[in-house]
Amino acid sequence: MTRKVLSAFLMLIIMTALTGIVYPLVTTGLARVLFPHQASGSLVLQGGQVIGSALIGQKFTGPRYFHGRPSAAGEDGYDAVSSGGSNLGPTNKKLLKTVKERLAAIRAENDLSPDTPVPSDLVTASASGLDPDITPQAAYLQVPRVARARNLPEDKVRLLVDRNITGRQFGIWGEPRVNVLKLNVELDNLSP
């Protein structure tokens, strides 16, 4: 009996060391060698300073910047500690009211007529509440406002959006998207 208990305890120690120490160290080391940018959190730099991660949405306000998806993460949104959606269903009155308010704000901010279609990703939060990307249509809708606010030609701002579109992964997975943080950093570099 004592021998079986010792064998079981020894196996517990060996497996804990292998799966709790060796395996994480090896996978982390390989990730840092093979994918250094991603292993470091896909950090975005501006002027040598870390200003965020390309994987986590941030709140941009004001007419000079492209705006991302609304966030339901945390009390004021974009709180990485409180990642999560609102869990409101499509017929929930609070959600419908919120979407109508966001739609009115988007239309007013971008000088859109009441019948201009607005991409859904500008008025609905993602499941995590921290989606860093918007659709190309959502970015193009904001081009006139951003160009006007920065005194830039619309064609130049539209070209910037074109350069920041990421296609489907391996040509088949996901949808084309624009990372809002990266786009705004390039915009700042274009016209500080």
C-alpha positions in Angstrom: 0.0 0.0 0.0 2.8 2.4 0.9 4.5 1.7 -2.3 1.4 2.6 -4.3 0.9 5.9 -2.4 4.6 6.8 -3.0 4.3 6.0 -6.8 1.2 8.1 -7.0 2.8 11.0 -5.2 5.9 10.8 -7.3 3.8 10.8 -10.5 2.0 13.8 -9.2 5.3 15.7 -8.7 6.6 14.7 -12.1 3.4 15.6 -14.0 3.1 18.9 -12.1 6.7 19.8 -13.0 6.2 18.7 -16.7 2.8 20.3 -17.3 3.1 23.2 -14.8 6.6 24.3 -15.4 8.4 22.7 -18.4 5.6 22.9 -20.9 4.7 26.5 -20.3 8.4 27.6 -20.4 8.9 25.7 -23.7 5.8 27.0 -25.4 6.5 30.6 -24.2 10.1 30.4 -25.3 9.0 29.1 -28.7 6.4 31.8 -29.1 8.9 34.5 -28.3 11.3 33.2 -30.9 8.8 32.3 -33.7 6.2 35.1 -33.1 7.9 37.9 -31.0 5.4 40.7 -31.8 2.4 38.5 -31.0 4.0 37.0 -27.9 4.6 40.5 -26.5 0.9 41.3 -26.8 0.9 42.9 -30.3 1.8 46.2 -28.8 1.4 49.4 -30.9 4.0 52.1 -30.6 3.8 55.8 -31.4 6.9 57.9 -31.0 8.7 55.0 -29.2 5.9 54.8 -26.6 3.5 51.9 -26.2 0.0 53.3 -26.7 -2.0 50.1 -26.7 -2.4 46.6 -28.2 -3.7 45.9 -31.7 -5.8 43.2 -30.0 -7.8 45.4 -27.6 -10.2 48.1 -28.7 -9.8 51.6 -27.3 -12.2 54.6 -27.1 -11.5 57.3 -29.6 -13.6 60.5 -29.4 -13.6 63.7 -31.4 -13.9 64.3 -35.1 -10.2 63.9 -35.8 -10.2 60.1 -35.2 -11.9 57.1 -36.6 -14.1 55.5 -34.0 -14.3 51.8 -33.2 -17.2 49.7 -32.1 -19.1 50.7 -29.0 -18.1 48.8 -25.9 -20.2 47.2 -23.2 -17.1 46.2 -21.2 -17.2 47.9 -17.9 -19.2 51.0 -16.7 -17.6 53.4 -19.3 -16.7 50.8 -21.9 -13.3 49.5 -23.1 -12.4 48.1 -19.7 -10.2 45.1 -20.3 -10.8 43.8 -16.8 -14.6 43.7 -17.4 -14.5 42.1 -20.9 -17.9 41.0 -21.9 -21.0 41.9 -23.8 -24.2 43.4 -22.5 -26.0 40.1 -22.9 -29.1 41.9 -24.1 -31.1 40.1 -26.8 -32.1 41.6 -30.1 -35.6 42.4 -28.9 -34.6 43.9 -25.6 -36.0 47.4 -25.2 -32.8 48.7 -23.5 -30.7 47.4 -26.4 -33.0 48.9 -29.0 -33.0 52.2 -27.3 -29.2 52.2 -27.1 -28.8 51.3 -30.7 -31.2 54.1 -31.7 -29.2 56.6 -29.6 -25.9 55.4 -31.1 -27.4 55.6 -34.7 -28.6 59.2 -34.1 -25.2 60.1 -32.7 -23.3 58.5 -35.7 -25.6 60.3 -38.2 -25.2 63.7 -36.5 -21.5 63.4 -36.0 -20.9 62.4 -39.7 -23.5 64.7 -41.2 -25.5 61.8 -42.6 -29.1 61.9 -43.9 -31.7 59.9 -41.9 -31.9 57.3 -44.7 -28.1 56.7 -45.0 -27.4 53.1 -44.0 -25.0 52.8 -41.1 -22.9 49.6 -40.6 -24.1 47.6 -37.6 -20.6 47.5 -36.1 -20.8 51.2 -35.4 -23.9 50.9 -33.2 -23.6 47.4 -31.6 -21.0 46.2 -29.2 -19.0 43.0 -29.8 -19.3 39.9 -27.6 -16.1 40.8 -25.7 -16.8 44.6 -25.7 -13.2 45.1 -26.8 -13.2 44.4 -30.5 -10.3 46.4 -32.0 -11.6 46.2 -35.6 -14.4 47.7 -37.7 -15.6 46.8 -41.2 -14.1 48.7 -44.1 -17.6 50.2 -44.7 -17.6 51.6 -41.2 -14.2 53.2 -41.8 -15.2 54.6 -45.2 -18.4 56.2 -43.6 -16.1 58.2 -41.3 -13.7 59.4 -44.0 -15.4 62.7 -44.8 -15.6 63.7 -41.1 -11.9 62.8 -40.3 -10.7 64.5 -43.5 -12.7 67.7 -42.7 -11.4 67.8 -39.1 -7.8 67.4 -40.2 -8.0 69.6 -43.3 -6.9 66.7 -45.5 -8.2 65.6 -48.9 -10.8 62.8 -48.6 -8.9 60.8 -51.2 -5.8 60.8 -49.0 -7.7 59.6 -45.9 -9.6 57.0 -48.0 -6.2 55.7 -49.3 -5.1 55.4 -45.7 -8.2 53.3 -44.9 -7.5 51.1 -48.1 -3.9 50.5 -46.8 -5.2 49.4 -43.4 -7.7 46.8 -44.6 -6.8 43.3 -43.4 -8.3 40.6 -45.6 -9.6 37.2 -44.6 -7.1 35.0 -42.8 -5.7 32.6 -45.4 -8.2 34.0 -47.8 -11.1 32.1 -46.2 -11.6 32.8 -42.5 -13.2 35.9 -41.1 -14.2 39.1 -42.9 -12.1 42.1 -44.1 -11.5 44.5 -41.2 -9.7 47.7 -40.2 -7.8 47.9 -37.0 -8.9 51.3 -35.5 -5.8 51.9 -33.3 -3.3 51.2 -36.2 -5.4 53.4 -38.5 -5.5 56.3 -36.1 -1.7 56.0 -35.4 -1.0 56.2 -39.2 -3.4 59.1 -39.3 -1.5 61.0 -36.6 1.8 60.2 -38.4 0.2 61.6 -41.6 -1.0 64.8 -40.0 0.2 65.3 -36.4 
